Amino acid sequence: MIFSDRGAWHGYQWDEGFLRCVTLADGKTTDVRASERIVRCTPCDDRLDLRTAGGGAIVVRFIDARTAAIESSVELKADPGPLRWVCLRPGLYHHIYDAGPAGAGETLDGLPRTLRWNWRGPIGDIRHGGCLPSPHMYRGFWAWDSWKHATVLPTPLARQQIQAMFDHQREDGMVPDTVMPDARENNWKNTKPPLAAWACSKHPGLLKEFRPPLLRYHRWWEANRRPPGERLLAYGGEDLLASKWESGWDNATRYDEARLVGGLQNILSVDLNAFLCLEKRLLGMPDAELERQVNEVFFHDGAFTDVTWPEHRPVRTLTAATWIPLWCGIATPDRAESVIRLMLDPAHFATPLPFPTVARSDAKVDPDGYWRGPVWMDYAAWACEALARYGRVGEARRFAERLLAAPADWECYNPLTGEPARGERPAVPQFSWTAAARVWLAGICEGGHSRFVIPEA
């Protein structure tokens, strides 16, 4: 059974134990349903291997970005239907997108397979194309995922990915956390970490082209996320959970004791403020005082850590946020050297798969716990870039090679086994920012540095 249409092969879903493959052609879908319950699904680089309760085998082979072939020892039934919402897993839904504007297929050539497969064109209230985080569980575009994807997309597609988010920017400058085909479902409870200018800086002309919305977004952060009496900023949101979503670290140990005060967390996050310093540099308005405060307020016991406000008491958990001031190029040499010692120590961050989100030595670490200890490839790649930036090119290359040896392209990984994290919230496959991070890592391996290392002010 072969599916190949102008709309591309759109991935698979296996909800409630059944396979459902979906294609789109001429505004209609085709569902393929297996006659037996599926009990195991193993995503591979070029195929899916599935096993049924009766011992049957189904193989979905990815021929190219537009074609899939299904081989099955059990009966399959194909049913055409109208464009609609389809179930991904109980309680979660995934929309079937058109593949994108004419000619997009040619411009996707040469990209990592995951990014090619995850590209989706405009539909409904999403007016520009972009990469989904993953076709598994995710049915729209997320802000900081979009910024990361854009760094490795060809400039015409990066422009679309960035514009898809700024299409929904409010007059006050806020960008939503997520945008959906039905804009009524956009998440305005919070935004995501400010990395839009960094994404634009990887493409000639995009910083200038997007400067007006970038400045509005930056001013929104300054106006809406600064606690009273503070120079530093904090994440916030409509409620405490939304403030954690805004950080991107949904269930992190960093925020176990967080409270919401006037819509802001009572915690000043070190990576947020380092990101803001970077954005200011890229927008041509470096802030020496903010950079000084990042080095003074957040540095405790040899590491950069979050602090509470107004007390500026350190939050006692050691996380991957500690190397973000290095990645942004604002850590002083002595502070950087202290952090690098922790990064290179197997007792802390130099785990078999290096650079977990929580140090191996931390009492709260959970190697399979989503943001409580697994390796996420973006922060791990940023660790390698931080090492390279501060002169440790050999170590950066060595760690990058270890990270590239991990199975591609899962959401997050157990740092001790190197396998996809299997906790209460298991990692999903075909994750776009992991694919993007692998491009950054390859740059380090090939040249001893990455073109994504942040430029000096």
N, C-alpha and C positions, 0 to 999 in steps of 0.2 A: 504494500500500500504506500503510494508516494504522494506527498503533498508539496506542491510548488506553485505559488501564485504571485501576482504583482504585490499582494499584501504581505508576503513572506510567511515563513512558518513561525508561529508565535509562541513556541514553547509548549510545555506540558503542564498539566495539573493532575494530581491524583488525590482527590478529596474522598474521604470516607473509604479509602482503600481501592478506588477504581481509577483507571487511567482515563484522562480526558485530554486529547490533543485538539488544539484549536487552530484553524487557519482562517484567514479573512480574504475574500475575493469578491469584488463588486458589492461591497457592503453587507455580505452575508458570512456567517461562520459555518465551519464544519466541525462537529464534535465526533470523536472516536471513543467508544466505550468498550472496555473489555468485559467478557462474559463472566470472568471469575475475579474474586476479590484479590487485590494486590497486597502482599504482606511485606515486600521489601523493594526498595528503590535505591539503586546505586548510581549516582551521576558520575560519569567518566568524562574525559576531555572531549571525546568525539561521539559519545553515545550515552544512552541511559539503559542500564540493565535492570529489568524488573522480574520479580518472581511472584507467582500467584499461589493461593492457598492450595490449589490442586496440583502443584508442582510444575505448572506451565511457565514458559519463558516468553518474555516480550523484550525486544531490543528496538529502541528508537535511535536511529543513526542520524547524526547531523551531517548532511552532505555538504551544505554550505549555509550561508546566512539566510537563504530563501527556500531551502529544500530540506525535508526530513523524510526518511524512509522507515517504515515500521515493519518488523518481522515478528510474527507471533505464532505460538503453538496453540493458542486458544482463540476462540471466535471473537472477532471484532465487528462492531457495528458502527457505521458512519451515518450521521444524521445532519442534514443541513438545517440551518436556522437563522433567524434575524440577528443583527448585532445586538448584544445584550450583556448584562453582567453575568459572570459565571462564578461558581464557587471554587475557591482555592483550598480552603480548609474550613471546617465548621466555624461560622461567625466571622470569617474574613473573606473579602471579595476582591476580585482582580478584573480590571476592564481590559477588553481586547482592543488594541490600538491599531490604527492604520500604520503601515510601515514608514510613512514619511513622504515628503515631497518628491516629485520626480527628480531623478538624478542623485538622490541621497545615497543609493546603493553604491555608486561609483566612489563617492567621497569617503565611504566607510572602509574601502579597501586598505589593507595594511594595518588596521587597528587590531588590538587583541580580540580574539573571538568573542569573549564575553561582552565587550563594548559594542561589537557589531550586532550581536544578537539582542542586546538590551536597548538598542536605539529604537525610539518610537516617535512617530510624527505627530503633528497637531491633531487634536480631537476635542470637540466640545469647547470648553473654556480654556484648555491648554492650547495656546495659539502658535507656539513654536515647538520644534522637536527637541529631543534630549534623550539621555539614557535613564532608564529606570534604575533604582538601586539594585534591584533583582526582580525577575518576573515571579518570584516566589514570595508571597506575602505583601509585596509592594505594588501599588497600582497608581501612583502619581510620581511627582518629582519632589524631592526634599532639598532644602536650600544648601546645606553644606555638602551634601553628596554632589549636587550640581556644580558647586565651585570646584570640587576635586576632579570630577569627570572632565570639566572644561580644560584643565591644564594639559591633557594629553590628546584631546580631540583636535582635528584640523580646524583652523581658525573659523571657516564658515559654519562648522557645526558647533564649535565652542560658543560662537556668537548666539546661535539658537538656544543652546542650553542655558546660557546666562540670561538671555532675553525672556525665556519662558518663565523665570522667576520674577524679573523686574516688570513684566507685563502686569503683575498683580500688586506691585508696590503701592502702598497707601500714600495719600498726600503728605502725611507727616513723616514719611520715609521708611516706615516699617515694611519689611519683607516677610511674608508668612513662612512658617515652618515648612508647610507642604502646600502644593497646588494639585488640584484634582480635575478630572474632566468636567465635573459639575462643581463650579466654584463655590457653591453653598457648602461644600465639604472641606474647603481649604481650612487649615488649622491656623487660626489667629490667636490662639492662647499664648503662643510664644514664637520666637524666631529661632535662628540657629547661629552658631559662632560666626563672627565677622571675618570672612575670608574671601569676599567677592573681589576686592581689589587685587589680592594675590592671584586669583584665577585670571583676571584680565591682564595682569602683568606678563603672563606667559605668551601673549600674542601681540605682535606689532599692531599698534593703533587702538587696541580695545580699551586700554586705560583712558585714553582721550575720548573715545566714542561713548563710553559708559560713565564718564566723569560726573555728569549731573545726578543720575540715580545713585552712584556710589557716594557722593557727598551727602545726599539726603539720608541715605542709610546710615552713614557714619554719624551724622548729627543726631539722628534718632537715638542711637546708642548713648551718646553724650547726654541727651535730654531726658532719657527714660530709664537708664540703668545705673545712675550714680546715687549711692546712698547719701543721706544728709551729712554734710561735713567731711565727705571723703573726696579725694582726688581720683581714687581707683574705682572701678566699676564692678558690679555684681550681676549675675544672671537673675532673671525674674520671669514672671508669667502670671496667668490668671489664678493659678493655685500652685502648691508645692510640687506636684508631679510635673506640671508644665514647666516649671523653672528647671527641673532636672532634664526634661526633654531639650530645653533651650541649650544646655551645656553640651548636648550630644551624648553624654555619659549616663544613660537613663537610670541605671540601678547602682551607680558607683559607690564604693566605700567612702569617697570624698564627701558625699552628701548624706551620709547616714544620720548625722545630727543636725542637718539643715532645718531651718525654720523660715517661714515667709514673714517679712516685716514690711508692710506697706507695698506689697507686690514685688519685693526684692528678697532674694535669699540673704540670710544673715552671714553668708560666706562670700568673701572676695576670692575669685578663682584666678590662679596665676596664669593659666593659659589664655583666658579671656583677655586679660590686660596685656599680655605679650602680643597676642594677635592684634589688639588695637594699636600697639606701638608700631607693629609692622605695617598695618594699613595706613597709619599716618605717614610713615616714611614713603610708602608707594604713592600716596596722594600728594606728596610734596610739602607736607607740613609736619616734619618730625618734632617730637615732643620730648625734649631732654629731661624735663622734670618727671614725666610719667615713667620714662625708662629708668631714671634714678630710683623712683619709688618701687618699681618692680624688683630691682636688685636689693633694696634695703628692707622693704616690708615683708617680702615673701621668702627670704632666705633664712633658714633655720637648721641648725645641726647638719650642715653640709649639703643641704638640698633645698630646692625651691618647692614650697608647699603652700596650699591655700591657707588663708587666715580668716578668722571671724571679724566682723565689725560690730561695734566700734572698738573692741578690745585689741584687735590685731593679734589674737591668740592663734598659734599654728594649729591646723587640723592634723592630728597625728596619724596620718596614713601616707605611705610613700607610693606615689603613682607616676605614670608616664608623663603627667603634666610637668614633671620636674625638668625635662629637657626642652620644653617649648621656648623658654627664653633664649636657649642656645640656638635653636632652629631659626628663631626670628633675628638672631644676631645682636641681641641687646644685653646678653649676660657679660659681665666683666670677666676678664681672663681668670682671675682667682676663683670666682664663683663657678665658672665653666669647668675648670680643672677639678673642682670638688665633685661636681655632678658627674663628670666623666668617670671618676673613680667608681662611683656607684653603678654606672652603666656597664662598666667592664667587669664587674664583680659577679661571679656565678651565684653568690648567695643572694643577690638582689635582682639584677636585670639581665645578666648574661646567661640566661637559661638555655636549654638545648635548642629550642626555637626562641630567639632572643627578643627582648624588649616587651614583656607583658605589661598590661595596663596597671597592674598592681605588683609591687615587688614580691619576689618569692619569699622574702623574710617577713613580710607583713602578716600580722596575726589574722587579718580578715581575708586573706587571699583565697580565691576559689578558681582553680585553673580552668574550670568549665563554666564560670559564672557570668557570662556575657561581658559586662564592663567591670567585673570584680576580679579580673585576673587573666583572662585570655589575651592573646596577642591579636591586636587589630593592625592590619598592614599599613594603614596610613600613619599612625603614631610610630610604628616600628621603622618605616621608611624615613620619617622625620628624624628619628634617633640617628640613623645612619648619616643623614644629611647634616645633622648637628655635629657629629663627630668629624665629618669632612670639613665643615666650616671652621672648626677650631683646630685644624691641622692633623687630625687623626685619620688620614686617608686610608692607610693600610687596614686599620681596624674597621673602618666604614665598609670597605670592600669585602672584607672577610665576613662580616655580619650580613651584608646584603646577599652574598652568595648563599648563606644558610637560609635566609628568608625565602629566596627564590626557589629553594629546593622543596618548600612546602607544597602540598597539593593545591593546584589552582582551581578556582578563585572563590574560596569560601569567605563567609562574612567575618569569622574570627576563629582562632585556633587555640588549642591547649598548648601552653608553652613547654610542657614537660614531654609530651608525646609527639607534638607537631601535627596531630590530627585535628580535623574540625571539632570545635567545642560542642559538647553534647549535654549541656546542662538543661535546667528547666526551660530556658529559652534557647533551643539549639540553633547553631549557625545554619544559615541558608546558603545554598550554592549559587554560582553564577552572579557574584557580587561585583558591581561595577567599580567601586572605589578600590577594592582589592586589585582588580585588573589595572587600574590607573597607578596604584602604588607600585606594582611590579614594573611598570615602565620607569618610574623614578629610580627604583632599585637597579634596574638594568643599566641606567645611565651611570650610576656609581661604579658598577662592575666593569663597564666598558672603558671608562675614562678616569676612574679614580675619584670622580666627583659627578655631580648631577647638574644638568642645566636647570634643575628646579631649585637648587640652592638659592636662597633669597639674596637679591642684590644688596650691596651696601647702600646706606642712605646717601 
